[in-house]
């Protein structure tokens, strides 16, 4: 079936997490979603339901969204227990209703993690991710006149590896999918992006140590290599990044111990 | 005319203006910088790069964004690339050529001096981004790769797969987060600017709403920088993010900032066509696809319903290659968009409603192999397939033009300062560099040029040259602005009518698309100018905004934005109506050459139209900044 021939409308039943605010206990509420076109995106389906809720005097379901093309990382919904829903490598905004069948029931919940407190309904606070980046997810290169961009050749394989990891959109699906609510894939993606490049070497150890410590401080769980994050990641970030992070972290910790011994004996 | 529009273009030869100006501008002593507070609104390429750089210099910066993180600003969605006059390909590029291509591409409605500076600093941007770890595409030898973009015959576009905007933004975002950690920048996420505050005629602060608590906050500063993006979502359907809006810029306009060329909007030729009434936004397929894709429609109307594979080569009209042989599929955006509209108006469009043309990769796949195409555009092909359920490796893509970018914006001088002293405007929010049509891969260049390399100098000159009295939050100007914001929010909440905010937005979008879209004429624009005030009146009479102001209320956020769009749309149509010529993205059907090309009128319209707010219910006042072309010969733009 191609999009050029509109499919028959579907009637669905939604079970949606409603929570008025951070202190409200929250609960699942059932809503009908009638006359849904298979060509709608998942968020367009929610728009349609929300329009009807407003018209009938109810409050619409709050959810984060912005670009609706799978790159800004705003949207994040647990759909039938899967982060971003059933399609692999697809954010909720890029998921289309043709992935569902007429008569389906759909359960929609926010990301659930201690480090991502619910603000309202399906909207959570992902500020912890920004704070992990603040801890060291950058290369200190103040604006100025650095060397010519081609003055530093970088092997294509290294640049490609950096790009693979830099593709992370910071949506938080990895945390939501992880039984431990670990942010390891997110953190590791940035460590591996910057660590794959020569520009990233001077701060490599400091970065790994500081970011991992910040991640723990924010209340994310530890990584026990379940691999759910890799499955859920809409950008296909690989578990290899976590191996890299662990190596960098161990190396950085060992260096820190060595440095302390030197300092103590001096 | 009541405003004195002084563009403050430095004297001297074009190529020396910026160097000379940089030397002549006043500096703020390093120890004094921390005494100044700069409020940066917006955290996209322009906002994040400005906030980070100003903080690195020592200024005390506060940065605001409505998203939950600065990393989500809409710059993130730019796909294809960023231009720079590096001439790494040895194919004849230079600062002069990038300057010339940009002025010509903009159909001679941009300011020469600004564009020249943009071309000059373009080379520094690439160096800066590489130093930050932006993973640009590279060749096997380890050097940077380039691709071609529309409107240029050299290969000067740098890219990171189909996610260049994302990678550049993450570079700027990481620099910003570094400065947040250092304490130089205080970040206010989920905060929306709802008013600009002037004290003694100077921009001294803003009123914002904390979108989570609903609290109205006052922020006082020594200068305000708006980097709040474009207003394409006024059309409802566009490639912009859902949250993009004109509120910050329009509020500043009402406080005295002239709005320049609001009718200059860009319709991008390669977007996925509309699928149905439920459509909430349109998705761009990067212009870079036109490097390898060939655009065509059937020669005969009766073939439109056939499967594309059943239409033999001889029955296809590769209309861009036919009409513009030297630029072909890489013709500039305005020209490619109009050509697609013409083909569809002629009844030769494909797909639902006949509003689509093919973008075909079969020849490219034959030439370089599927793997090479996958490497170049893999993520775009996947996105296309997810949305349409069609496989573009097997069947040509269907594309149609969609609103994408707005060249118009708040008027700024050479220092990027608006007509309000102390209010600076960067990136898409200003009007300065792209004239009546922006070339592909130039938006990222401009955002970063403004933020990394222009404002850090010019804001220092402003602060060092002006004596600013200390102002407190309880200054009457702030108290008054805050009260106005609160009253407006209460008014939106108290209408309690029967129609949703989105239904008004959709209706406004249809009016604009029909009458102020790809082709415009006086009759249609006049009709729009009658319909918009009626719709606005209905909005204030019948809109329904549930919930309260003291909580996260997404309906209230949208309502405020749509209310501003309903006023701003009128300004757009007025501007389009007054500009009795066709240029770039502004195509007036009354003004075309016999073969259907845009017919400029340089005698009468070689100026920037800077509209001044005259008060509630009064027609805005037109001010003109004449455009003087000393280095580029005004010619009829030809891509034939």
Interface residues (C-beta under 8 A of the other chain):
Chain A: X1 X2 X3 X4 X6 X20 X21 X37 X39 X40 X41 X43 X44 X47 X48 X51 X54 X55 X57 X58 X59 X60 X62 X64 X65 X66 X67 X68 X69 X70 X71 X72 X73 X74 X87 X89 X90 X94 X95 X96 X98 X119 X120 X123 X125 X126 X127 X129 X130 X133 X134 X135 X137 X138 X139 X140 X141 X142 X143 X144 X145 X146 X147 X148 X149 X150 X152 X153 X154 X155 X156 X159 X160 X162 X163 X166 X167 X169 X170 X193 X194 X197 X199 X200
Chain B: X49 X52 X53 X56 X67 X68 X69 X70 X71 X72 X74 X76 X77 X86 X88 X124 X126 X127 X128 X129 X130 X131 X132 X133 X135 X136 X137 X138 X139 X140 X141 X142 X143 X144 X160 X161 X163 X165 X166 X167 X170 X173 X174 X175 X177 X178 X180 X181 X187 X189 X212 X241 X242 X243 X275 X276 X278 X279 X280 X281 X283 X284 X351 X352 X382 X383 X386 X387 X388 X389 X390 X398 X452 X453 X456 X498 X500 X502 X503 X544 X546 X547 X551 X552 X554 X555
